[in-house]
Amino acid sequence: MTNMENVIMGGVVLAIVFALIMWFFKAQTEDNSNNENVKKQREDDGVSKMLAALARYASLHDFTLITPAKVQSGEKSTDLDALLVTYAGVVGIKCIGYNGQIYANPGDATWLRVAGEQRTEFTNPFDQRAADVRVLRDVLANAKQRTVKIECLTVFTSKEASLAVPKSMAVLRSKDLTSLLGKEKYLADNGVDKTAVVEALKAAMQ
């Protein structure tokens, strides 16, 4: 084999090796991207279904559903998944789609989530919903809707979530929220000016 043929053969081999390396890194990148997408989907498990169920509920009772619901009052704001405006009042809803094991006790500032080898903490949702109520109350008070009843609820939507939480804390799952909203408390007509309330909330949206 001549020197020229050796050079050509060497170039071909290098090109093949380079192509294989590029293919390997591309495959790794795609795998990581797919893993991140799966992880995101699992963290949001059941949220879209819950929001769809809320939309059907709102339509059935002539209520208004606002989603998402990031309402601003001064330097404070909410990060709710939905606001349900009924003739009884306003219900803010935060969906948590975490899978894995959730650990908490009354009074804990943060709750623990364990998913595989991953351990993460998140703000006590009961404390957070109390803060959200205050923001919504300020917004409606400024719109002269001070008598409107306001409540915020947190619902864990993933069927794969295991809640190691005392029953006394009354943590809600999707089926619990659906059942709860069927009670007279939420279906009553308290004379809420739904149009004015919706306008006030939307005007304060981020």
KEFILUM-377519 format. One record per residue (C-alpha): residue number from 1; residue in one letter; x, y, z. Coordinates in Angstrom, 3 decimals. Example, Ala and Ser with C-alpha at 12.3 -4.5 7.8 and 13.67 -1.06 7.14 Angstrom:
// residues 2
ATOM   num   residuo          X          Y          Z
ATOM     1         a     12.300     -4.500      7.800
ATOM     2         s     13.670     -1.060      7.140
END
This chain:
// residues 206
ATOM   num   residuo          X          Y          Z
ATOM     1         m      0.000      0.000      0.000
ATOM     2         t      1.453      3.378     -0.995
ATOM     3         n      1.921      6.318      1.345
ATOM     4         m     -0.984      8.100     -0.357
ATOM     5         e     -3.225      5.103      0.182
ATOM     6         n     -2.169      4.972      3.835
ATOM     7         v     -3.048      8.631      4.272
ATOM     8         i     -6.454      8.137      2.656
ATOM     9         m     -7.145      5.039      4.748
ATOM    10         g     -6.114      6.868      7.906
ATOM    11         g     -8.412      9.746      7.037
ATOM    12         v    -11.346      7.408      6.495
ATOM    13         v    -10.724      5.709      9.854
ATOM    14         l    -10.513      9.062     11.635
ATOM    15         a    -13.746     10.198      9.978
ATOM    16         i    -15.507      7.024     11.113
ATOM    17         v    -14.203      7.422     14.674
ATOM    18         f    -15.277     11.080     14.738
ATOM    19         a    -18.747     10.166     13.450
ATOM    20         l    -19.101      7.503     16.140
ATOM    21         i    -18.068      9.956     18.864
ATOM    22         m    -20.562     12.558     17.633
ATOM    23         w    -23.323      9.946     17.510
ATOM    24         f    -22.540      8.861     21.072
ATOM    25         f    -22.700     12.396     22.464
ATOM    26         k    -25.910     13.138     20.559
ATOM    27         a    -27.507      9.985     21.960
ATOM    28         q    -26.420     10.941     25.482
ATOM    29         t    -27.836     14.452     25.081
ATOM    30         e    -31.159     13.117     23.788
ATOM    31         d    -31.352     10.626     26.666
ATOM    32         n    -30.717     13.376     29.218
ATOM    33         s    -33.339     15.566     27.558
ATOM    34         n    -35.864     12.724     27.575
ATOM    35         n    -35.081     11.987     31.233
ATOM    36         e    -35.664     15.634     32.130
ATOM    37         n    -38.979     15.626     30.242
ATOM    38         v    -40.096     12.444     32.018
ATOM    39         k    -39.043     13.906     35.362
ATOM    40         k    -41.006     17.107     34.657
ATOM    41         q    -44.077     15.140     33.607
ATOM    42         r    -43.912     13.035     36.753
ATOM    43         e    -43.579     16.126     38.941
ATOM    44         d    -46.696     17.545     37.266
ATOM    45         d    -48.538     14.239     37.453
ATOM    46         g    -52.307     14.718     37.492
ATOM    47         v    -52.246     18.522     37.469
ATOM    48         s    -53.679     18.921     33.955
ATOM    49         k    -56.430     16.412     34.739
ATOM    50         m    -57.317     18.306     37.901
ATOM    51         l    -57.522     21.601     36.035
ATOM    52         a    -59.706     19.979     33.367
ATOM    53         a    -62.036     18.681     36.090
ATOM    54         l    -62.214     22.177     37.605
ATOM    55         a    -63.082     23.632     34.204
ATOM    56         r    -65.965     21.167     33.843
ATOM    57         y    -67.152     21.955     37.368
ATOM    58         a    -67.062     25.702     36.713
ATOM    59         s    -68.951     25.359     33.440
ATOM    60         l    -71.616     23.169     35.046
ATOM    61         h    -72.381     25.727     37.769
ATOM    62         d    -71.854     28.947     35.786
ATOM    63         f    -68.726     29.767     37.803
ATOM    64         t    -65.579     31.407     36.424
ATOM    65         l    -62.231     29.623     36.418
ATOM    66         i    -59.067     31.690     36.087
ATOM    67         t    -55.904     29.738     35.353
ATOM    68         p    -53.078     30.227     36.020
ATOM    69         a    -53.656     32.715     38.811
ATOM    70         k    -50.618     34.859     39.589
ATOM    71         v    -52.159     37.809     41.383
ATOM    72         q    -50.083     40.763     42.586
ATOM    73         s    -50.745     43.034     45.568
ATOM    74         g    -47.901     45.407     46.274
ATOM    75         e    -44.730     43.352     46.704
ATOM    76         k    -46.668     40.162     47.472
ATOM    77         s    -48.162     37.745     44.987
ATOM    78         t    -49.786     34.346     44.586
ATOM    79         d    -48.638     31.465     42.415
ATOM    80         l    -51.879     29.511     42.245
ATOM    81         d    -52.876     27.115     39.507
ATOM    82         a    -56.468     28.300     39.489
ATOM    83         l    -58.964     30.727     40.968
ATOM    84         l    -62.568     29.606     41.124
ATOM    85         v    -65.002     32.511     41.385
ATOM    86         t    -68.428     31.346     42.542
ATOM    87         y    -71.546     33.046     43.863
ATOM    88         a    -70.401     31.955     47.328
ATOM    89         g    -66.908     33.420     47.132
ATOM    90         v    -63.423     32.807     45.766
ATOM    91         v    -61.471     29.566     46.000
ATOM    92         g    -57.771     29.575     45.183
ATOM    93         i    -56.335     26.185     44.235
ATOM    94         k    -52.712     25.083     44.204
ATOM    95         c    -51.975     21.703     42.619
ATOM    96         i    -48.894     19.757     43.691
ATOM    97         g    -48.088     16.969     41.251
ATOM    98         y    -45.151     15.463     43.154
ATOM    99         n    -44.759     11.701     43.190
ATOM   100         g    -42.680      9.870     45.787
ATOM   101         q    -43.091     10.016     49.556
ATOM   102         i    -44.225     13.235     51.231
ATOM   103         y    -43.400     13.664     54.923
ATOM   104         a    -44.769     16.378     57.215
ATOM   105         n    -45.974     17.125     60.720
ATOM   106         p    -48.174     19.954     62.017
ATOM   107         g    -46.178     23.143     62.370
ATOM   108         d    -43.327     22.115     60.049
ATOM   109         a    -42.051     25.122     58.097
ATOM   110         t    -41.068     22.829     55.228
ATOM   111         w    -42.229     19.438     54.011
ATOM   112         l    -39.949     16.687     52.719
ATOM   113         r    -40.287     14.869     49.423
ATOM   114         v    -38.329     11.686     48.779
ATOM   115         a    -38.343     10.391     45.188
ATOM   116         g    -35.804      7.645     44.594
ATOM   117         e    -32.464      8.981     45.782
ATOM   118         q    -33.628     12.586     45.566
ATOM   119         r    -34.627     14.414     48.749
ATOM   120         t    -36.097     17.904     48.424
ATOM   121         e    -37.910     20.266     50.754
ATOM   122         f    -40.742     22.611     49.851
ATOM   123         t    -42.646     25.291     51.731
ATOM   124         n    -45.449     24.110     53.988
ATOM   125         p    -48.450     24.463     51.623
ATOM   126         f    -50.751     25.341     54.512
ATOM   127         d    -48.592     28.349     55.368
ATOM   128         q    -48.409     29.286     51.700
ATOM   129         r    -52.153     29.193     51.181
ATOM   130         a    -52.688     31.457     54.195
ATOM   131         a    -50.341     33.973     52.569
ATOM   132         d    -52.233     33.611     49.275
ATOM   133         v    -55.524     34.369     51.020
ATOM   134         r    -54.066     37.614     52.361
ATOM   135         v    -52.995     38.691     48.866
ATOM   136         l    -56.421     37.961     47.386
ATOM   137         r    -58.149     39.716     50.269
ATOM   138         d    -56.056     42.853     49.714
ATOM   139         v    -56.851     42.868     45.991
ATOM   140         l    -60.601     42.522     46.534
ATOM   141         a    -60.620     45.038     49.388
ATOM   142         n    -59.039     47.609     47.079
ATOM   143         a    -61.816     46.852     44.585
ATOM   144         k    -64.459     47.416     47.271
ATOM   145         q    -65.312     43.709     47.432
ATOM   146         r    -64.480     43.333     51.125
ATOM   147         t    -67.253     40.917     52.090
ATOM   148         v    -66.331     38.194     49.592
ATOM   149         k    -65.357     34.945     51.269
ATOM   150         i    -61.902     33.724     50.252
ATOM   151         e    -60.372     30.312     50.730
ATOM   152         c    -57.245     28.668     49.324
ATOM   153         l    -56.808     24.923     49.012
ATOM   154         t    -53.850     22.685     48.199
ATOM   155         v    -54.372     19.385     46.401
ATOM   156         f    -51.856     16.612     45.737
ATOM   157         t    -52.717     15.277     42.301
ATOM   158         s    -50.289     12.389     41.739
ATOM   159         k    -51.650      8.893     42.305
ATOM   160         e    -48.069      7.801     42.915
ATOM   161         a    -47.591     10.158     45.858
ATOM   162         s    -47.492      8.530     49.282
ATOM   163         l    -48.513     11.046     51.948
ATOM   164         a    -46.907     10.323     55.311
ATOM   165         v    -48.921     13.121     56.893
ATOM   166         p    -51.203     12.954     59.976
ATOM   167         k    -54.890     12.661     59.040
ATOM   168         s    -55.624     15.581     61.336
ATOM   169         m    -53.909     17.847     58.788
ATOM   170         a    -56.649     17.047     56.228
ATOM   171         v    -54.387     17.023     53.176
ATOM   172         l    -56.411     16.888     49.961
ATOM   173         r    -56.045     14.606     46.963
ATOM   174         s    -57.826     15.126     43.641
ATOM   175         k    -60.859     13.025     44.591
ATOM   176         d    -61.124     14.876     47.910
ATOM   177         l    -61.213     18.262     46.209
ATOM   178         t    -63.873     17.137     43.752
ATOM   179         s    -66.019     15.879     46.620
ATOM   180         l    -65.406     18.990     48.711
ATOM   181         l    -66.484     21.387     45.967
ATOM   182         g    -69.800     19.554     45.726
ATOM   183         k    -70.807     20.738     49.190
ATOM   184         e    -73.405     23.448     49.731
ATOM   185         k    -70.752     25.778     51.115
ATOM   186         y    -69.355     26.229     47.611
ATOM   187         l    -72.643     26.058     45.730
ATOM   188         a    -74.522     28.603     47.860
ATOM   189         d    -75.477     32.010     46.526
ATOM   190         n    -74.042     34.613     48.881
ATOM   191         g    -74.769     37.468     46.530
ATOM   192         v    -71.220     37.755     45.200
ATOM   193         d    -70.901     40.137     42.256
ATOM   194         k    -69.012     37.581     40.189
ATOM   195         t    -68.306     39.945     37.315
ATOM   196         a    -66.785     42.614     39.565
ATOM   197         v    -64.691     40.058     41.432
ATOM   198         v    -63.346     38.506     38.227
ATOM   199         e    -62.468     41.924     36.833
ATOM   200         a    -60.639     42.879     40.040
ATOM   201         l    -58.633     39.664     40.077
ATOM   202         k    -57.708     39.840     36.400
ATOM   203         a    -56.661     43.477     36.788
ATOM   204         a    -54.180     42.358     39.451
ATOM   205         m    -52.763     39.511     37.390
ATOM   206         q    -49.026     39.575     36.714
END
